[in-house]
Amino acid sequence: MEHAMRYDIAVLGGGFTGCAAAIAAARQGKRVILLEASGFLGGAASHCLIFPFMCYSTPVTDENGGQHRHYLSRGILGEIVREMQATGDIRGDSQFNDEALKILLDRMTVEAGVEVLFHATLCGVKKEGNRIESLSVATKAGVLTFEAQVFVDCTGDADLCAAAKVTTTLGREPDHLCQPMTLCFRVANVDKKKFFENRPLWTRLHKEWKEAGRFTNPREDILVFDYPIDGMLHFNTTRVVRRNPVDPFDVTKAEMEARRQVQELLAFFRANNMPGMENARLVYTAPSIGVRESRMLVGDYVLTGKDLVACTKFPDAIAAGNYDIDIHNPEGSGTSHYYFPAGTWYTIPYRSLTPKREDCENLLVGGRCISCDHEAQASIRIIPICTTTGEAAGIGASVSLDGGCAVQDADVARVQAIIGECGGYTGL
């Protein structure tokens, strides 16, 4: 069965990026469809248990010598945080309850007037010249086709770009290896006070076991976060290297390997009678493995790690950030960091959201698959920054539609003005 429906803007991918794009465009009066392959919104946060929000602010000193937090990711991301603070579903500004998040994003998209379709997996694109005419998704009702004037790829993996034969690259140069995939998991019935008090013990024992070859997981340490529910810990510590995140066979192997690594770590805690873990039980592994890096658009401007280190302020900036350049070794152990000095930040140009004109003139990209290199992607990939580039992509789509022009020719000053009016921040 095939059923074609027409919208002003079609957004593919219902993570933070896609929700922000769809909400932003709908608030500009556009008819928007948001297509999501799973049964809920939230993307990496809800489907891969990516938690918490990595840092999206920096301390600054005002003219009176006082210090305060300067938030670099605002707009719709700020709305989400404030809503969850009001309901008690977030601790501080980062440790959120992902089940509450799903419900909140349902409400925010519906209230904005976005039409949402779950269980819709991209399976085809119709393109004429350098314009996408429609995309098709596989559903329980068969293949459904959606026409739109502008499309926004918020899939994280640049799936729409790839299907539309828009130029992308995979991972780092020259070998195209990507940062490792990680399956997050949660453990309950933990005495968290005892567990964290004994961090020196489990850190030392983990090092000893690793040096003795008793761990197959190549990660150099145990990455664990307190989760805002009594007795529950969140682990982000599995590491699967040398697998291609856009090869379904590799992803399948990675997910099986990661679940085996989960059992390996729990066996380590049991074997060492780890204080606080006596009654611990595995309660949840993420539905899908988390992907840090995969395909990236090769667009009008490729944002580089050097741009970030220089804290470049682009004239067409549509977002800002200063999360460290955080590269998990694509080949094995080790994680490298470049930390930005306090009070400094970089910006992301609108041109990193737009493909080259010859590739496509009615497609924008938001999130971790924008046009950037391996080093820049290691910083711009976090959920708060992805939300802001998604919001900018939705606004850019709306502005190009209003102007009757290609996305490359959208009035960037107008895009920046709307971002500001909506509480967002360009970093200029």
C-alpha positions as CSV (number, residue, x, y, z in Angstrom):
1,M,0.0,0.0,0.0
2,E,1.4,3.4,-0.9
3,H,-0.1,6.7,0.4
4,A,1.5,10.0,-0.5
5,M,1.0,13.0,1.8
6,R,2.4,16.5,1.4
7,Y,3.9,18.7,4.1
8,D,5.9,21.9,4.1
9,I,8.8,20.3,6.0
10,A,9.6,16.6,6.6
11,V,12.0,15.8,9.5
12,L,13.5,12.3,9.6
13,G,14.6,11.2,13.1
14,G,12.9,11.8,16.4
15,G,15.8,12.3,18.7
16,F,16.5,15.6,20.5
17,T,17.8,17.0,17.1
18,G,14.7,16.0,15.1
19,C,12.2,17.1,17.9
20,A,13.9,20.5,18.0
21,A,13.9,20.9,14.2
22,A,10.2,19.9,14.0
23,I,9.0,22.0,16.9
24,A,11.0,25.0,15.7
25,A,9.6,24.7,12.2
26,A,6.0,24.1,13.4
27,R,6.2,27.2,15.6
28,Q,7.0,29.2,12.5
29,G,3.6,28.2,11.1
30,K,4.8,25.3,8.9
31,R,3.1,22.0,8.4
32,V,5.6,19.5,9.7
33,I,5.8,15.7,9.7
34,L,8.3,14.0,12.1
35,L,9.2,10.5,11.2
36,E,10.7,8.2,13.8
37,A,11.8,4.5,13.4
38,S,11.1,3.5,17.0
39,G,8.0,3.9,19.1
40,F,9.0,7.0,21.1
41,L,10.9,10.2,20.9
42,G,14.2,11.0,22.5
43,G,16.6,9.2,20.2
44,A,20.0,8.5,21.7
45,A,18.7,9.5,25.2
46,S,15.7,7.1,25.2
47,H,16.8,4.5,22.7
48,C,20.5,4.2,23.6
49,L,20.2,5.4,27.2
50,I,22.8,8.1,26.6
51,F,23.0,9.9,29.9
52,P,23.5,12.5,31.4
53,F,23.7,15.7,29.3
54,M,27.3,16.5,28.9
55,C,28.4,20.0,29.9
56,Y,26.8,22.8,27.9
57,S,27.8,25.8,29.9
58,T,31.0,27.6,31.0
59,P,31.8,29.9,33.9
60,V,32.2,33.6,33.0
61,T,33.1,36.6,35.0
62,D,30.9,39.7,34.7
63,E,31.9,43.3,34.9
64,N,31.6,43.3,38.7
65,G,33.9,40.4,39.1
66,G,31.1,37.9,39.9
67,Q,31.0,34.5,38.3
68,H,28.0,32.8,36.8
69,R,27.2,29.9,34.4
70,H,27.0,30.9,30.8
71,Y,24.7,28.5,29.0
72,L,25.8,27.8,25.4
73,S,22.9,25.5,24.5
74,R,19.5,27.2,25.1
75,G,16.3,27.5,23.1
76,I,14.3,24.3,23.0
77,L,17.0,22.5,25.0
78,G,16.5,25.1,27.8
79,E,12.7,24.5,27.6
80,I,13.1,20.8,28.0
81,V,15.4,21.3,31.0
82,R,13.0,23.8,32.7
83,E,10.0,21.6,32.1
84,M,11.8,18.6,33.7
85,Q,13.0,20.8,36.6
86,A,9.4,21.8,37.2
87,T,8.3,18.2,37.5
88,G,11.3,17.0,39.4
89,D,12.4,14.7,36.5
90,I,16.0,16.1,36.3
91,R,18.7,16.6,38.9
92,G,20.4,19.9,38.3
93,D,20.7,20.6,34.6
94,S,21.9,17.2,33.3
95,Q,20.7,14.1,35.1
96,F,17.3,13.4,33.5
97,N,14.8,10.7,33.8
98,D,14.5,9.3,30.3
99,E,11.0,7.8,30.8
100,A,9.7,11.2,31.7
101,L,11.5,12.6,28.7
102,K,9.6,10.5,26.3
103,I,6.3,11.8,27.7
104,L,7.5,15.4,27.7
105,L,8.6,15.2,24.0
106,D,5.3,13.7,23.0
107,R,3.5,16.7,24.6
108,M,5.9,19.3,23.2
109,T,5.7,18.1,19.6
110,V,1.9,17.8,19.7
111,E,1.4,21.2,21.3
112,A,3.6,22.7,18.6
113,G,1.4,21.2,15.9
114,V,3.9,18.6,14.7
115,E,2.4,15.5,13.2
116,V,4.5,12.5,14.5
117,L,4.7,9.1,13.0
118,F,6.4,6.2,14.9
119,H,7.6,2.9,13.5
120,A,8.5,4.5,10.2
121,T,11.8,3.4,8.7
122,L,13.4,5.2,5.7
123,C,13.3,2.9,2.7
124,G,13.5,5.2,-0.3
125,V,14.0,8.7,-1.7
126,K,12.7,10.2,-4.9
127,K,15.0,12.9,-6.2
128,E,14.8,15.1,-9.3
129,G,18.0,16.9,-10.2
130,N,19.3,18.4,-7.0
131,R,15.9,18.4,-5.2
132,I,14.4,15.7,-3.0
133,E,10.7,15.3,-4.1
134,S,9.7,12.7,-1.5
135,L,10.9,10.0,0.9
136,S,9.3,6.7,1.7
137,V,9.1,4.8,4.9
138,A,8.3,1.2,5.7
139,T,5.5,0.8,8.2
140,K,3.0,-1.9,9.4
141,A,0.7,-0.5,6.7
142,G,3.3,-1.0,4.0
143,V,5.3,1.7,2.3
144,L,4.1,5.3,3.0
145,T,5.4,8.2,0.9
146,F,5.7,11.8,2.1
147,E,6.3,14.8,-0.1
148,A,7.7,18.0,1.2
149,Q,9.3,21.3,0.1
150,V,12.2,21.0,2.5
151,F,13.6,17.9,4.3
152,V,15.7,17.8,7.4
153,D,18.0,14.9,8.2
154,C,18.2,14.3,11.9
155,T,19.0,10.6,11.8
156,G,22.5,10.9,13.4
157,D,23.8,8.6,10.7
158,A,23.0,10.9,7.8
159,D,20.6,8.2,6.5
160,L,18.6,10.6,4.4
161,C,21.8,12.1,2.9
162,A,23.0,8.7,1.9
163,A,19.7,7.6,0.4
164,A,19.6,10.9,-1.6
165,K,23.2,10.5,-2.8
166,V,24.3,13.6,-1.0
167,T,28.1,13.5,-0.3
168,T,29.0,12.1,3.1
169,T,32.2,10.8,4.8
170,L,32.6,8.1,7.4
171,G,34.7,8.5,10.5
172,R,38.2,9.8,10.5
173,E,40.6,10.3,7.7
174,P,42.4,8.3,6.3
175,D,41.1,4.9,7.5
176,H,37.4,5.9,8.1
177,L,37.3,4.2,11.5
178,C,34.7,5.6,13.8
179,Q,34.7,6.3,17.5
180,P,33.7,3.1,19.4
181,M,30.1,2.1,19.9
182,T,28.9,1.7,23.5
183,L,25.9,-0.1,25.0
184,C,24.8,1.7,28.1
185,F,23.2,-0.3,30.9
186,R,21.6,0.1,34.4
187,V,22.1,-1.8,37.6
188,A,19.7,-1.7,40.5
189,N,19.8,-2.7,44.2
190,V,23.1,-0.9,44.7
191,D,24.3,0.7,47.9
192,K,25.6,3.7,46.0
193,K,27.3,5.3,49.0
194,K,29.4,2.3,49.7
195,F,30.1,1.7,46.0
196,F,31.4,5.2,45.3
197,E,33.3,5.3,48.6
198,N,35.2,2.3,47.3
199,R,36.1,3.8,43.9
200,P,39.8,3.5,44.6
201,L,39.4,-0.2,45.3
202,W,37.5,-1.0,42.1
203,T,39.6,1.3,40.0
204,R,42.8,-0.5,41.3
205,L,41.3,-4.0,40.8
206,H,40.0,-3.2,37.3
207,K,43.5,-2.1,36.4
208,E,45.0,-5.3,37.8
209,W,42.5,-7.5,35.9
210,K,43.1,-5.6,32.7
211,E,46.8,-5.9,32.9
212,A,46.4,-9.6,33.6
213,G,44.3,-10.0,30.4
214,R,41.1,-10.8,32.3
215,F,39.0,-8.2,30.5
216,T,38.3,-8.3,26.8
217,N,36.7,-4.9,26.8
218,P,39.4,-2.5,25.6
219,R,38.2,0.5,27.6
220,E,40.8,1.8,30.0
221,D,38.5,2.4,33.0
222,I,35.0,2.0,34.4
223,L,32.7,4.9,33.4
224,V,29.7,5.0,35.7
225,F,27.2,7.7,36.7
226,D,24.8,8.1,39.6
227,Y,21.3,7.8,38.2
228,P,18.6,9.9,39.9
229,I,16.7,6.9,41.3
230,D,17.5,5.3,44.6
231,G,19.8,2.2,44.3
232,M,20.4,2.6,40.5
233,L,23.7,3.2,38.7
234,H,24.2,4.0,35.0
235,F,27.1,2.5,33.2
236,N,28.6,3.9,30.0
237,T,31.6,1.6,29.9
238,T,31.3,-1.0,27.2
239,R,33.5,-0.4,24.1
240,V,33.3,-2.1,20.7
241,V,35.9,-1.0,18.3
242,R,36.6,-1.5,14.5
243,R,32.9,-1.9,13.7
244,N,31.1,0.1,11.1
245,P,28.0,1.8,12.7
246,V,26.1,2.0,9.4
247,D,26.7,-1.7,8.5
248,P,23.8,-3.7,10.0
249,F,25.9,-6.8,10.3
250,D,28.6,-5.0,12.1
251,V,26.0,-3.3,14.4
252,T,24.5,-6.7,15.2
253,K,27.9,-8.1,16.1
254,A,28.6,-5.0,18.2
255,E,25.4,-5.3,20.2
256,M,26.1,-9.0,21.0
257,E,29.7,-8.2,21.9
258,A,28.6,-5.3,24.2
259,R,26.1,-7.4,26.0
260,R,28.9,-9.9,26.7
261,Q,31.0,-7.1,28.0
262,V,28.2,-6.2,30.4
263,Q,28.2,-9.7,31.9
264,E,32.0,-9.5,32.1
265,L,31.9,-6.4,34.2
266,L,29.2,-7.7,36.5
267,A,31.2,-10.9,37.0
268,F,34.2,-8.7,38.0
269,F,32.2,-7.0,40.7
270,R,30.9,-10.4,42.0
271,A,34.3,-12.0,42.0
272,N,35.7,-9.2,44.1
273,N,32.7,-9.0,46.5
274,M,32.6,-5.3,45.6
275,P,31.1,-3.3,48.5
276,G,27.8,-1.8,47.6
277,M,27.2,-4.4,44.8
278,E,26.2,-7.3,47.0
279,N,22.6,-7.3,45.9
280,A,23.1,-5.7,42.5
281,R,21.0,-6.8,39.6
282,L,21.2,-5.9,35.9
283,V,17.8,-4.3,35.1
284,Y,18.2,-2.8,31.6
285,T,20.5,-2.7,28.7
286,A,19.8,-0.1,26.0
287,P,17.4,-1.1,23.2
288,S,20.2,-0.1,20.8
289,I,23.9,0.4,21.0
290,G,25.1,4.0,21.2
291,V,26.9,5.4,18.2
292,R,29.3,8.3,18.8
293,E,30.3,8.8,15.2
294,S,29.3,7.5,11.7
295,R,28.5,9.3,8.5
296,M,28.9,13.0,8.3
297,L,27.7,15.4,5.6
298,V,30.4,16.9,3.4
299,G,28.6,20.3,3.0
300,D,29.2,23.9,2.2
301,Y,31.6,24.2,5.1
302,V,33.4,21.4,6.9
303,L,33.8,22.5,10.5
304,T,37.2,21.4,11.8
305,G,38.8,20.7,15.1
306,K,41.2,23.6,14.4
307,D,38.1,25.9,14.1
308,L,37.0,24.7,17.5
309,V,40.4,25.1,19.2
310,A,40.6,28.6,17.7
311,C,37.1,29.4,19.2
312,T,36.1,30.7,15.8
313,K,33.1,33.0,15.8
314,F,31.6,32.6,12.3
315,P,29.4,35.4,10.9
316,D,26.7,32.8,10.1
317,A,26.9,31.1,13.5
318,I,23.7,29.3,14.5
319,A,24.9,27.5,17.7
320,A,27.8,27.5,20.2
321,G,29.6,25.0,22.4
322,N,32.7,24.2,24.4
323,Y,32.4,20.6,25.3
324,D,35.8,19.0,25.1
325,I,37.1,17.4,22.0
326,D,36.5,13.9,23.4
327,I,37.9,11.1,21.2
328,H,37.5,7.5,22.3
329,N,40.2,5.6,20.5
330,P,38.6,3.9,17.4
331,E,41.2,1.1,17.7
332,G,41.3,0.1,21.4
333,S,42.1,1.6,24.7
334,G,42.5,5.3,25.5
335,T,40.5,8.5,25.3
336,S,42.0,11.8,24.3
337,H,40.7,15.2,25.4
338,Y,41.2,18.8,24.5
339,Y,39.5,21.0,27.1
340,F,38.5,24.5,26.3
341,P,39.6,27.2,28.8
342,A,36.8,28.4,31.1
343,G,34.8,31.3,29.6
344,T,35.6,30.4,25.9
345,W,33.5,28.7,23.2
346,Y,33.3,28.1,19.5
347,T,30.4,28.6,17.1
348,I,28.9,26.4,14.4
349,P,28.1,28.0,11.0
350,Y,24.9,27.6,9.2
351,R,26.9,26.4,6.2
352,S,27.7,23.2,8.1
353,L,24.0,22.3,8.0
354,T,23.7,22.7,4.2
355,P,24.8,20.3,1.5
356,K,26.7,21.5,-1.5
357,R,24.2,23.0,-3.9
358,E,24.9,20.5,-6.6
359,D,24.1,17.7,-4.2
360,C,20.8,19.0,-2.9
361,E,19.1,22.4,-2.5
362,N,16.2,21.5,-0.2
363,L,17.9,19.4,2.5
364,L,19.3,20.6,5.8
365,V,21.1,18.4,8.4
366,G,21.2,18.7,12.1
367,G,22.9,16.8,15.0
368,R,26.0,14.8,15.0
369,C,26.1,14.2,11.3
370,I,26.5,17.9,10.2
371,S,29.4,18.8,8.0
372,C,32.5,18.5,10.2
373,D,35.7,16.5,10.6
374,H,36.5,13.7,13.0
375,E,37.9,16.1,15.6
376,A,35.1,18.6,15.5
377,Q,32.5,15.9,15.6
378,A,34.0,14.7,18.9
379,S,32.7,17.9,20.5
380,I,29.6,18.8,18.6
381,R,28.0,15.3,19.0
382,I,26.6,15.8,22.5
383,I,22.8,16.0,23.0
384,P,22.6,19.7,24.0
385,I,24.6,20.9,21.0
386,C,22.7,18.5,18.7
387,T,19.5,20.0,20.0
388,T,20.6,23.5,19.0
389,T,21.8,22.5,15.5
390,G,18.5,20.7,15.1
391,E,16.5,23.8,16.1
392,A,18.6,25.9,13.7
393,A,18.0,23.4,10.9
394,G,14.2,23.6,11.5
395,I,14.3,27.4,11.5
396,G,16.6,27.4,8.4
397,A,14.1,25.2,6.6
398,S,11.2,27.6,7.5
399,V,13.2,30.7,6.4
400,S,14.1,29.1,3.1
401,L,10.5,28.2,2.5
402,D,9.4,31.7,3.3
403,G,12.0,33.1,0.9
404,G,11.1,30.6,-1.9
405,C,14.8,29.8,-2.2
406,A,17.3,27.0,-1.8
407,V,18.4,26.3,1.8
408,Q,21.8,27.6,0.9
409,D,20.3,31.0,0.1
410,A,18.2,31.3,3.2
411,D,18.5,34.7,5.0
412,V,21.0,33.7,7.7
413,A,20.4,37.0,9.6
414,R,16.8,36.1,9.8
415,V,17.6,32.6,11.0
416,Q,19.8,34.1,13.7
417,A,17.2,36.6,14.7
418,I,14.5,33.8,15.1
419,I,16.9,31.7,17.1
420,G,17.4,34.7,19.5
421,E,13.7,35.4,19.6
422,C,13.1,31.8,20.6
423,G,15.6,32.0,23.5
424,G,18.4,30.3,21.6
425,Y,22.0,31.4,21.3
426,T,24.4,31.7,18.3
427,G,27.5,32.4,20.3
428,L,28.3,35.7,18.6
